[in-house]
Amino acid sequence: MAAIATPPKVLLICGMISATAELFDQAVDDMTPLLGPIELRSDVMPFDFTHYYDRQMGSPLWRQFVSFATPITGDELAAAKRATNELEERFAQRLQAPDAPARPINLDPGYVDLSKLVLASCKDFSHRIYLGGGVFGEITLMFHKDRWDALPWTFPDYASGRYHGFLSDVRARLRWHQHGGRSC
């Protein structure tokens, strides 16, 4: 029988999508008191792999990622998803206007550990594991042989490689944290 061990810490990330890139700064300001300070921030890039969100959010859409500075345990992902869902609702209420989109911003938390990217979802599917509190976790990418590999269910934008540089930077920061703030 294997002994139960405490798993290594992970770094929380959040992918943001909006038709108004300026909302990313506001979202970061709102997330920081709940999830901690930001350590890394990606460039703003087009979100052009699907038109799934256009009706709810408008078009064209933009994407940015942030990672949080304080390592967490993986089981904290469910609470982060619930917190970001509440923030999305607050954005929708705050930005109500006749021409405003129903969903001004999409906040999708996940975590990076040394071997994978796990994203949170409130939707169940065959490849997702229940984490608790209405939240499921999905291994979206695996890190193997110094690269990020897609899985059969990986969303096309994640599979494209467009985000892999940012995710590798987060992974490097996690290694730094795990080695007590020393280069490894």
C-alpha positions as CSV (number, residue, x, y, z in Angstrom):
1,M,0.0,0.0,0.0
2,A,1.3,3.4,-0.9
3,A,1.6,6.0,1.8
4,I,-0.6,9.1,1.4
5,A,1.7,12.0,0.6
6,T,1.2,15.8,0.3
7,P,1.4,16.6,-3.4
8,P,3.8,19.3,-4.6
9,K,2.4,22.8,-5.0
10,V,1.2,24.2,-8.3
11,L,0.8,27.7,-9.8
12,L,-2.7,29.0,-10.4
13,I,-3.3,30.7,-13.8
14,C,-6.3,32.4,-15.3
15,G,-7.2,32.7,-19.0
16,M,-9.3,35.7,-19.8
17,I,-11.3,36.3,-22.9
18,S,-13.2,39.5,-23.8
19,A,-14.2,41.7,-26.7
20,T,-12.8,44.6,-24.7
21,A,-9.1,44.0,-23.8
22,E,-9.2,46.9,-21.3
23,L,-11.3,44.7,-19.0
24,F,-8.3,42.5,-18.4
25,D,-6.8,45.1,-16.1
26,Q,-10.0,45.4,-14.2
27,A,-10.3,41.6,-13.9
28,V,-6.8,41.4,-12.5
29,D,-7.6,44.1,-10.0
30,D,-10.7,42.1,-8.9
31,M,-8.9,38.7,-8.8
32,T,-5.9,39.8,-6.9
33,P,-7.6,40.2,-3.5
34,L,-9.2,36.8,-3.9
35,L,-6.5,34.7,-5.5
36,G,-3.3,36.6,-4.7
37,P,-0.7,38.8,-6.5
38,I,0.0,38.3,-10.2
39,E,3.5,37.0,-11.1
40,L,3.4,36.7,-14.9
41,R,1.1,38.2,-17.6
42,S,1.0,37.1,-21.2
43,D,0.6,39.5,-24.1
44,V,-2.9,40.2,-25.3
45,M,-3.5,38.1,-28.4
46,P,-6.5,37.4,-30.7
47,F,-8.9,34.7,-29.7
48,D,-9.7,33.5,-33.2
49,F,-9.9,29.7,-33.0
50,T,-13.6,29.6,-32.6
51,H,-16.7,31.8,-32.8
52,Y,-18.4,29.9,-29.9
53,Y,-18.4,33.0,-27.6
54,D,-19.3,35.6,-30.2
55,R,-23.0,35.7,-29.5
56,Q,-22.6,36.1,-25.8
57,M,-19.4,38.3,-25.8
58,G,-19.1,40.1,-29.1
59,S,-16.4,40.0,-31.7
60,P,-13.5,40.2,-32.2
61,L,-12.3,38.6,-29.0
62,W,-9.0,38.9,-27.2
63,R,-7.2,36.6,-24.9
64,Q,-4.7,37.1,-22.0
65,F,-3.3,34.9,-19.3
66,V,-2.0,35.7,-15.9
67,S,-0.3,33.5,-13.3
68,F,-0.5,34.0,-9.6
69,A,2.6,34.4,-7.5
70,T,1.7,32.1,-4.5
71,P,1.9,28.4,-5.1
72,I,-1.2,26.5,-4.0
73,T,-2.4,22.9,-3.7
74,G,-4.3,21.5,-6.7
75,D,-7.4,21.0,-4.7
76,E,-7.8,24.8,-4.4
77,L,-8.7,25.0,-8.1
78,A,-12.4,24.4,-7.4
79,A,-12.6,27.4,-5.1
80,A,-10.7,29.5,-7.6
81,K,-13.3,28.5,-10.3
82,R,-16.2,29.4,-8.1
83,A,-14.5,32.8,-7.3
84,T,-13.9,33.6,-11.0
85,N,-17.5,32.7,-11.8
86,E,-18.7,35.1,-9.2
87,L,-16.5,37.8,-10.7
88,E,-17.9,37.2,-14.2
89,E,-21.4,37.7,-12.8
90,R,-20.3,40.9,-11.2
91,F,-18.8,42.2,-14.5
92,A,-22.1,41.4,-16.2
93,Q,-24.1,43.3,-13.6
94,R,-21.7,46.2,-13.5
95,L,-21.5,46.7,-17.2
96,Q,-25.2,46.4,-18.1
97,A,-26.0,48.7,-21.0
98,P,-28.2,48.3,-24.0
99,D,-25.3,47.6,-26.3
100,A,-23.1,45.7,-23.8
101,P,-22.6,41.9,-24.3
102,A,-24.3,39.6,-21.9
103,R,-21.0,38.2,-20.9
104,P,-18.3,40.9,-20.9
105,I,-15.5,38.6,-19.8
106,N,-14.7,34.9,-19.5
107,L,-12.4,33.9,-16.6
108,D,-11.0,30.4,-16.8
109,P,-8.7,29.3,-14.0
110,G,-6.4,26.4,-14.1
111,Y,-3.1,25.3,-12.7
112,V,0.3,24.4,-14.0
113,D,2.4,21.7,-12.4
114,L,5.6,20.3,-13.7
115,S,3.9,17.7,-15.9
116,K,0.6,19.2,-16.9
117,L,-1.9,22.0,-17.3
118,V,-5.2,21.4,-15.6
119,L,-8.2,23.6,-16.4
120,A,-11.4,24.0,-14.3
121,S,-14.9,23.6,-15.7
122,C,-18.4,23.6,-14.4
123,K,-19.3,21.1,-17.2
124,D,-18.9,17.4,-16.8
125,F,-17.6,15.2,-19.6
126,S,-16.0,11.8,-19.9
127,H,-12.4,13.2,-19.6
128,R,-13.1,15.4,-16.6
129,I,-12.8,14.5,-12.9
130,Y,-15.1,16.0,-10.2
131,L,-13.2,18.3,-7.8
132,G,-16.1,19.3,-5.6
133,G,-18.5,22.2,-5.3
134,G,-19.8,21.8,-8.8
135,V,-16.3,22.0,-10.4
136,F,-14.5,19.5,-12.6
137,G,-10.8,19.4,-13.6
138,E,-9.4,18.5,-17.0
139,I,-5.9,17.7,-18.0
140,T,-5.7,19.9,-21.1
141,L,-1.9,19.6,-21.9
142,M,0.8,17.3,-20.7
143,F,4.5,18.4,-20.4
144,H,6.7,15.6,-21.7
145,K,10.2,15.6,-23.2
146,D,10.5,19.4,-22.9
147,R,7.3,20.3,-24.7
148,W,3.6,20.7,-24.2
149,D,1.5,17.9,-25.8
150,A,-2.2,18.1,-26.6
151,L,-4.6,15.3,-25.8
152,P,-7.6,14.2,-28.0
153,W,-9.9,16.6,-26.2
154,T,-7.6,19.6,-26.0
155,F,-9.2,22.8,-27.2
156,P,-7.7,23.9,-30.6
157,D,-6.3,27.1,-29.2
158,Y,-4.3,25.3,-26.5
159,A,-3.2,22.6,-29.0
160,S,-2.0,25.3,-31.4
161,G,1.1,26.1,-29.4
162,R,0.2,29.8,-29.1
163,Y,0.1,29.6,-25.3
164,H,3.0,27.2,-24.8
165,G,5.6,29.9,-24.2
166,F,3.6,31.5,-21.4
167,L,2.9,28.1,-19.9
168,S,6.6,27.2,-20.0
169,D,7.4,30.5,-18.2
170,V,4.9,29.6,-15.5
171,R,6.4,26.1,-15.2
172,A,9.8,27.7,-14.9
173,R,8.5,30.0,-12.1
174,L,7.0,26.9,-10.4
175,R,10.4,25.2,-10.5
176,W,12.0,28.3,-9.0
177,H,9.4,28.3,-6.2
178,Q,9.9,24.6,-5.5
179,H,13.6,25.2,-5.2
180,G,13.2,27.9,-2.5
181,G,13.6,30.8,-4.9
182,R,16.9,29.5,-6.2
183,S,17.8,28.9,-9.8
184,C,17.6,25.3,-10.7
